[in-house]
Amino acid sequence: MAAERRTTSGSTGLCAARQIQPGTRHETHDLQGVLALVAAGVGPALVPATAARIAPPGITFTALHDPEATWDVGIAWHPVQHTALVANFVESVLTSGADDPI
């Protein structure tokens, strides 16, 4: 099972490090779709740990503490609501080690 590229990219390094080549039975464009497939018994999925907060009942999560289990993240904000708070947040994140401003 795989969610769109941004979700599967987080598991690519983990699978490569373990020489695992999982097959994709179903594709979805959102994390909730992946969780619904897991809840329906279709199969397991590698997901961000934060998925546990939005998962339907009955799904078991196991944390993976592995440097290869990473997800790329970015900053999102609405340009019309570009307040001082937003500007400070974006600046703080970008100056604390982010690679490329978006």
N, C-alpha and C positions, 0 to 999 in steps of 0.2 A: 504494500500500500504506500502511496506517496502523495504528499500535498505538493502544491506548486513549487517551482524551483527554489524559492527562498527558504522553504521548509526543508526540502530534501538536501539542500546544500549543507545544512548543518550536520547531517549524518554521513555525508560522503567521506570525510576524513576518517571518521570512526570505522566505517566499513572497510575502507582501503587499508587502514592500519592492521586490521584483523583478517585481511584477505577474504572478506565476505562480499559476495555479489548477490544481494537480495533481488528477487524478481518483483516486479510491480504488477499486482493483480487488479488494482483499482487506482484511479487518480481522482483527486479532488482539488479544488482551488482554495480551500480554507481549512483551517485547523479543526473547526467544529465538525466538518465533514469526515475528516480522518477519525476523530473520536467516535463519531456515530458508527462508522464502519467497524471499529474495534468493539464497541458496545454490542453491535449486532452479531459478533462472533466471526467476522470475516478473517481476522488475523491480527497479529501484533503490529505496532508501528513505533518507530523512533520519533519522538516528539520533544519539543522544548519542555523542560521541567515545569514551567509555568502553566502548561496545559492542564495540570491537575486541578487548577482553580476553576476551570470551565467544563470539566469532564462530566458526562452523565454518570449516574450511580452505577456501581457494579464494575467499574474499570479499576484495575490494580496498577499502580505506578511504582517503578523502581528507579531510584536516582542513579545516574551514571557519573562517577567522578573520574573523568578521563580527559586529558588535555586535547584529545582528538575529537571529543564531543563538543563542538562549538557551533554557534550560530552567528552570522554577521548581523549587526543591528545598525540602525540609523536613527535619525531624529525626524519627527514629523510635527509640523505645526501649520496652522492656517495663517497665511500671510496677512489677511485682514485683521486678525487678532494678534498682531506682532507687538505685544506690550513690552514694557521694561522687564517684566518677569520672564517672558519668553526669551527676550534678547539676552538676559543674564544667564538663563539656563543653557541656551545654545552656545554662548561664548564659553561658559564653564566646561561643557562637554568637549567642545572642539579644542580647547587649550589643555585638556587633561589627558591627551594621548590618542585622540581620534586620528585616523589616517587622512581621510579626505572629506572636506566639507561638501555637502550635497547642494 
